[in-house]
Amino acid sequence: MLELPQLLRRKLFYQGRKFAYEINRYRLPNKVEAELECIRHPGGALVVPVTASGDLILLRQYRFTIQRRILEFPAGTIESGETALSTADREVQEESGYKAGTIRQIGDIFLAPGYSDEMVTIFLATELEKMETPPLQDEDEDIEVLTMTPIAVEQAIRSGDITDSKTISAFMMVRHLVMV
Amino acid sequence: MLELPQLLRRKLFYQGRKFAYEINRYRLPNKVEAELECIRHPGGALVVPVTASGDLILLRQYRFTIQRRILEFPAGTIESGETALSTADREVQEESGYKAGTIRQIGDIFLAPGYSDEMVTIFLATELEKMETPPLQDEDEDIEVLTMTPIAVEQAIRSGDITDSKTISAFMMVRHLVMV
């Protein structure tokens, strides 16, 4: 059930490349007034790609924000004119080089609801076909594709080798579907 | 292993209440130059509190960003002078009203590494004692405390009743320790 905060005063708004940043003064449902910062994000899609042998496809991707390469499932921002499903379909192709025959919607997650409205829709992709000429990646992406068994993914989460929250969440959401 | 991007030009910097927002032009390790937006966040701590009977304590918390109440484990931003552990200890008391006898560090996660450097350290808290006079919550918080069995948490993740990514990630990371 939606409960809208009352907007009292706009203070700052900046439209960036992938999201907007804003600070406003609100009256919250509990009557408290506060100046609150928020990222307004168009949302994203994440895909857990499962190969015919039951392995999962992950990416080792450079992230400038944390100055290191981390393991993630293919994911990206919903662009203008896209649905979460079409973003999912595009990102699997661009980032992993596979075309998914079947994409099944699993659920939605919020990444940082304390300061961002970003919702990521999680999908499970099967019937993968390796593309002979995959579409070009976004030019600022720096990605290596790898496969891992579901058990290896679970172990990598426990050992701290997988640290991306949306990736860990997605694995938890599909665990009962991919663990054999 | 850290791989630093080369900072070419600072463009925008705004220091907010809980985090800073910046846009800079970088040369990435793959030589691409790009203008990239980033949230600089001091980091956070999340606690999975386990009662003597093996139940988990969660909060139903109002989030103005997404205009609704969602289920989350107690968590908060690391404040000046705090360690992740002392933040964890404080947040359990403020948000749930329990004092933890033992707090064990489980691991670190990144919430949105595409545009934020926020790292959240996950803890497991046991030997909980209900406080007679819990410390005051932050004034803009609006929180209800509840307990759920680990199986109920797993079902709530699958059914879409738990959608907070750090909460789902934390459950995945402690699942083998709390499921009996």
Interface residues (C-beta under 8 A of the other chain):
Chain A: M1 L2 E3 L4 P5 L12 Y14 G16 R17 K18 F19 Y21 I23 Y26 L28 P29 N30 V32 A34 E35 L36 E37 C38 I39 Y62 R63 F64 T65 I66 Q67 R68 R69 I70 E72 T77 G107 D108 I109 F110 L111 A112 P113 G114 Y115 S116 D117 E118 M119 V120 E139 D140 D142 I157 R158 G160 T163 D164 S165 K166 I168 S169 F171 M172 M173 R175 H176
Chain B: M1 L2 E3 L4 P5 L12 Y14 G16 R17 K18 F19 Y21 I23 Y26 L28 P29 N30 V32 A34 E35 L36 E37 C38 I39 Y62 R63 F64 T65 I66 Q67 R68 R69 I70 E72 T77 G107 D108 I109 F110 L111 A112 P113 G114 Y115 S116 D117 E118 M119 V120 E139 D140 D142 I157 R158 G160 T163 D164 S165 K166 I168 S169 F171 M172 M173 R175 H176
